[in-house]
C-alpha cells in the first residue's frame, strides 16, 4: 500500500479516492478479500455513544 501526504481537504478526498481505486484494482484478482474498517479517534472515544 502506498503512503500519501495530505495537506488540505480537497487533496484528502483525492487521496482517499486514489486509495479506494487502488484497493478495488488489487482486489479484482484476489480469491479472498479481507476488509478491516474502523473509526478515527475523532469519531470514537470512551463515553461517546452514537
Secondary structure, DSSP 8 states (H G I E B T S, - for coil): -------SHHHHHHHHHHHHHHHHHHHTT-S---------TTT--TT---
